[in-house]
Amino acid sequence: MTGKDSYDTMSGKRDLVMKDKVVHLGLFGLGTVGGGVIELLSRKKGKDHHKFVLEKIAVKHLDKKRPVPVPLYRLTADPREILADPKIDTVVEVMGGIDPAKEIILEALKRGKNVITANKALLAQAGSEIFKQALDSGCYLGVRASNIAAYRLIESLISSPFQFEKLIGIFNGTCNYILTEMEKKGEDFSPILKKAQEIGYAEQNPSDDIDGYDTAHKLIVLLGLALGYFPPLDSLFIEGIRRISHQDIIFAKELGYRIKLLAIAKREASELEARVHPVLLPWGRGLARLDGIENGVELRDEVGVEIGMQAPGAGKYPAATAILEDLVSVARGRKLIYPQPKRYLAFKKMGEIKTKYYLRFNALDEAGVLAKISGILGDHNISIKSVLQKGENEKPPGVVPVIILTHRAREDDIQDALGKIDNLTIVRGKSLLIRVEQGIF
Ligand SMILES: NC(=O)c1ccc[n+]([C@@H]2O[C@H](COP(=O)([O-])OP(=O)(O)OC[C@H]3O[C@@H](n4cnc5c(N)ncnc54)[C@H](OP(=O)(O)O)[C@@H]3O)[C@@H](O)[C@H]2O)c1
């Protein structure tokens, strides 16, 4: 990278502006996000003090049709061509997956190249190692595109002198789309998932999205940036949206709530709650308002300052914009500061969390059912806030949903009580539990 500093004569201000910076780029991956990066780079051409020169692009299949026109001589199927090129000072990794992305990123950093990556799955697995290498090599490591919902919060999360107290986010566009469509179309999970797969909003193997892992990866990246180390995946409680039915969405609405898949991190003294699961959020406020593929995040710090952000959860332009922000940081010579010293927190056991619960039982439509269920809940110190009992459209005949909203209770107590209730002869199938959460806004 070359360049010289000067004063801004146009504004008369004494701000230092950087001129004629040239960043020589290597790109790993030319799919949805890689194509978006190339498009946005060509739109920005000549409009800034800095210049980005795309030297080489590594892909898997050289003969594939590309989303943007790229001269063939720029393409390579050998990642080492980029790594070994001394002219290339910055690489953008948008190929995804763990192997060979991890080796490529570590090798690029060892060779003194700045790295920008959108790869949340890799960061969740190897973030501590990758950040350590970036620190050791004195390189910029840009991770904004790994969580589009929060990319403009990332720097404040790292550099704030105050720790976060609560962070909640809708981080998966596929899940938010499916839940929104179930509500709009009045259909259950499976047919809506099928439609989402047909229009390309869900993968053919959708587990990463709908079972909550993608959301958990993004939460781990944010926690890693806030705490200085990336907690392992198994330190989080993770549950997806497969068991949510259209009925639950209707019942939740009657009770004044909307169902969302939420990432939650709460810090209390030296203890941390970190979990991903469906929640009931109060209707019409904050993250509960987000429809379709929209993502968002809300954060409150320890002095009570609250900030939030909303962004589309997927797509080439949102991800490519986040990458361009990191590229501009590189051109301006900025460093992404990583919290030092590390802020180690003990993870609270899931059984010890306390919250309110939405419970759905499928029970025989006969006298005394509610008394039996509420008796068991009472025996476990769980008090009931409201009850809905529905008799219409009984499926199977003679079985009705009983919905109970509880006051705050301990997770272990709820789980014990549900185990006992599910064993009652008047209850059919496994009951459903959805935790109730308060938004920040
Ligand atoms: N799509 C989004 O909306 C979005 C948003 C935020 C973050 N992300 C993240 O961004 C990354 C890329 O996502 P994407 O949707 O752009 O993926 P994609 O469309 O599947 O593109 C992947 C690209 O990487 C190339 N590639 C894969 N394996 C390779 C290898 N071993 N060597 C060289 N090139 C290889 C592929 O080459 P060929 O084209 O030759 O097959 C393809 O061009 C992922 O980490 C994803 O999680 C995506």
Ligand as a Chemical Component Dictionary entry (heavy atoms), coordinates in Angstrom:
data_LIG
# 
_chem_comp.id                   LIG 
_chem_comp.type                 NON-POLYMER 
_chem_comp.pdbx_formal_charge   0 
_chem_comp.three_letter_code    LIG 
# 
loop_
_chem_comp_atom.comp_id 
_chem_comp_atom.atom_id 
_chem_comp_atom.alt_atom_id 
_chem_comp_atom.type_symbol 
_chem_comp_atom.charge 
_chem_comp_atom.model_Cartn_x 
_chem_comp_atom.model_Cartn_y 
_chem_comp_atom.model_Cartn_z 
_chem_comp_atom.pdbx_ordinal 
LIG N1  N1  N 0  -25.021 -15.027 0.655  1  
LIG C1  C1  C 0  -25.240 -14.145 1.638  2  
LIG O1  O1  O 0  -26.236 -13.437 1.661  3  
LIG C2  C2  C 0  -24.210 -13.987 2.739  4  
LIG C3  C3  C 0  -24.354 -12.962 3.678  5  
LIG C4  C4  C 0  -23.395 -12.805 4.677  6  
LIG C5  C5  C 0  -22.319 -13.667 4.743  7  
LIG N2  N2  N 1  -22.227 -14.690 3.840  8  
LIG C6  C6  C 0  -21.044 -15.567 3.917  9  
LIG O2  O2  O 0  -20.239 -15.288 2.784  10 
LIG C7  C7  C 0  -19.567 -16.471 2.372  11 
LIG C8  C8  C 0  -19.864 -16.725 0.900  12 
LIG O3  O3  O 0  -21.246 -16.876 0.713  13 
LIG P1  P1  P 0  -21.891 -16.903 -0.773 14 
LIG O4  O4  O 0  -23.368 -16.941 -0.555 15 
LIG O5  O5  O -1 -21.307 -15.830 -1.622 16 
LIG O6  O6  O 0  -21.394 -18.343 -1.285 17 
LIG P2  P2  P 0  -21.501 -18.946 -2.758 18 
LIG O7  O7  O 0  -22.443 -18.163 -3.588 19 
LIG O8  O8  O 0  -21.700 -20.398 -2.614 20 
LIG O9  O9  O 0  -20.020 -18.709 -3.357 21 
LIG C9  C9  C 0  -18.888 -19.393 -2.897 22 
LIG C10 C10 C 0  -17.707 -19.100 -3.834 23 
LIG O10 O10 O 0  -16.539 -19.659 -3.279 24 
LIG C11 C11 C 0  -15.876 -20.459 -4.267 25 
LIG N3  N3  N 0  -15.220 -21.587 -3.613 26 
LIG C12 C12 C 0  -15.777 -22.534 -2.829 27 
LIG N4  N4  N 0  -14.847 -23.418 -2.434 28 
LIG C13 C13 C 0  -13.666 -23.021 -2.971 29 
LIG C14 C14 C 0  -12.342 -23.514 -2.943 30 
LIG N5  N5  N 0  -12.036 -24.621 -2.275 31 
LIG N6  N6  N 0  -11.386 -22.825 -3.618 32 
LIG C15 C15 C 0  -11.684 -21.711 -4.309 33 
LIG N7  N7  N 0  -12.925 -21.186 -4.387 34 
LIG C16 C16 C 0  -13.907 -21.838 -3.726 35 
LIG C17 C17 C 0  -16.955 -20.921 -5.231 36 
LIG O11 O11 O 0  -16.343 -21.182 -6.482 37 
LIG P3  P3  P 0  -17.180 -21.619 -7.793 38 
LIG O12 O12 O 0  -18.052 -20.438 -8.103 39 
LIG O13 O13 O 0  -16.171 -21.850 -8.819 40 
LIG O14 O14 O 0  -17.970 -22.833 -7.400 41 
LIG C18 C18 C 0  -17.877 -19.691 -5.238 42 
LIG O15 O15 O 0  -17.461 -18.756 -6.191 43 
LIG C19 C19 C 0  -20.015 -17.582 3.331  44 
LIG O16 O16 O 0  -19.096 -17.675 4.380  45 
LIG C20 C20 C 0  -21.347 -17.055 3.840  46 
LIG O17 O17 O 0  -21.673 -17.571 5.129  47 
LIG C21 C21 C 0  -23.127 -14.859 2.836  48 
# 
loop_
_chem_comp_bond.comp_id 
_chem_comp_bond.atom_id_1 
_chem_comp_bond.atom_id_2 
_chem_comp_bond.value_order 
_chem_comp_bond.pdbx_ordinal 
LIG N1  C1  SING 1  
LIG C1  O1  DOUB 2  
LIG C1  C2  SING 3  
LIG C2  C3  SING 4  
LIG C2  C21 DOUB 5  
LIG C3  C4  DOUB 6  
LIG C4  C5  SING 7  
LIG C5  N2  DOUB 8  
LIG N2  C6  SING 9  
LIG N2  C21 SING 10 
LIG C6  O2  SING 11 
LIG C6  C20 SING 12 
LIG O2  C7  SING 13 
LIG C7  C8  SING 14 
LIG C7  C19 SING 15 
LIG C8  O3  SING 16 
LIG O3  P1  SING 17 
LIG P1  O4  DOUB 18 
LIG P1  O5  SING 19 
LIG P1  O6  SING 20 
LIG O6  P2  SING 21 
LIG P2  O7  DOUB 22 
LIG P2  O8  SING 23 
LIG P2  O9  SING 24 
LIG O9  C9  SING 25 
LIG C9  C10 SING 26 
LIG C10 O10 SING 27 
LIG C10 C18 SING 28 
LIG O10 C11 SING 29 
LIG C11 N3  SING 30 
LIG C11 C17 SING 31 
LIG N3  C12 SING 32 
LIG N3  C16 SING 33 
LIG C12 N4  DOUB 34 
LIG N4  C13 SING 35 
LIG C13 C14 SING 36 
LIG C13 C16 DOUB 37 
LIG C14 N5  SING 38 
LIG C14 N6  DOUB 39 
LIG N6  C15 SING 40 
LIG C15 N7  DOUB 41 
LIG N7  C16 SING 42 
LIG C17 O11 SING 43 
LIG C17 C18 SING 44 
LIG O11 P3  SING 45 
LIG P3  O12 DOUB 46 
LIG P3  O13 SING 47 
LIG P3  O14 SING 48 
LIG C18 O15 SING 49 
LIG C19 O16 SING 50 
LIG C19 C20 SING 51 
LIG C20 O17 SING 52 
# 
